[in-house]
Each structure stands twice: as C-alpha cells, then as structure tokens.
Amino acid sequence: MIALEMIFYGLNKAVILGVLHAVDLGGSMTIHMFGAYFGLTATFFFKSRRAITESWEQSKGNYNS
C-alpha cells in the first residue's frame, strides 16, 4: 500500500505542477487532493461486499451517528 501511495502521490504532484501549472507554495493543495482521491479509491476497492448486501442495515448512517 505504501508503494502505491508513493507512486500515485508523485503522479498527482506531476499533474498538478507540470500539466496544470498550478502554483502550490506550501504543498497543501497536492497533499490534500491526493488524500481525497486516494482515500476514495481505496474505500471503493477495499470495502466489504457483505456491507453492501447487509439486510439489517447496521452500516448505514443515521441521525445519531
């Protein structure tokens, strides 16, 4: 997982700074954008299939959660 994070962070930084020519002085835009996209992708691929088909709906959010 760490190797994938390093590769995709480098790719993300190259796209932001090289292709889009965005100015990121502190590096906060690259790290937060990477965290958002990598987190969503990891959640999609590592989610439990049982949680999707759960009949009791214990994994869902509610007003108290």
C-alpha positions as CSV (number, residue, x, y, z in Angstrom):
1,M,0.0,0.0,0.0
2,I,2.8,2.4,0.8
3,A,4.4,1.8,-2.6
4,L,1.2,2.6,-4.3
5,E,0.8,5.8,-2.2
6,M,4.3,6.9,-3.2
7,I,3.7,6.3,-6.9
8,F,0.3,8.0,-7.0
9,Y,1.4,10.9,-4.9
10,G,4.3,11.5,-7.3
11,L,1.9,11.2,-10.3
12,N,-0.6,13.6,-8.6
13,K,2.2,16.2,-8.0
14,A,3.5,15.9,-11.5
15,V,0.0,16.5,-12.9
16,I,-0.8,19.5,-10.6
17,L,2.6,21.2,-11.0
18,G,3.6,20.1,-14.5
19,V,0.4,19.7,-16.6
20,L,-1.9,22.2,-14.8
21,H,0.9,24.7,-14.0
22,A,-0.7,25.4,-10.6
23,V,1.2,27.3,-8.0
24,D,1.3,25.4,-4.7
25,L,3.7,27.2,-2.3
26,G,3.2,25.1,0.8
27,G,2.3,21.8,-0.8
28,S,-1.1,21.8,0.9
29,M,-3.1,21.5,-2.4
30,T,-1.2,18.5,-3.6
31,I,-1.3,16.5,-0.3
32,H,-5.0,17.3,0.3
33,M,-6.0,16.5,-3.3
34,F,-4.0,13.3,-3.1
35,G,-5.6,12.3,0.2
36,A,-9.1,12.9,-1.1
37,Y,-8.7,10.9,-4.3
38,F,-6.6,8.1,-2.9
39,G,-8.9,7.7,0.1
40,L,-12.0,7.5,-2.2
41,T,-10.3,5.0,-4.5
42,A,-9.1,2.8,-1.6
43,T,-12.5,2.9,0.0
44,F,-14.1,1.8,-3.3
45,F,-11.7,-1.2,-3.8
46,F,-11.4,-2.3,-0.2
47,K,-15.0,-2.1,1.0
48,S,-16.6,-5.2,2.3
49,R,-19.1,-6.7,-0.1
50,R,-21.1,-8.0,2.8
51,A,-21.7,-4.4,4.0
52,I,-23.4,-3.7,0.7
53,T,-25.9,-6.6,0.9
54,E,-26.5,-6.3,4.7
55,S,-30.2,-6.8,5.4
56,W,-30.2,-5.3,8.9
57,E,-28.6,-2.0,7.6
58,Q,-26.3,-1.6,10.6
59,S,-23.6,0.0,8.3
60,K,-25.8,2.9,7.4
61,G,-25.6,6.3,9.0
62,N,-28.5,7.8,10.9
63,Y,-29.3,10.9,12.9
64,N,-27.2,9.8,15.9
65,S,-24.1,8.8,14.1
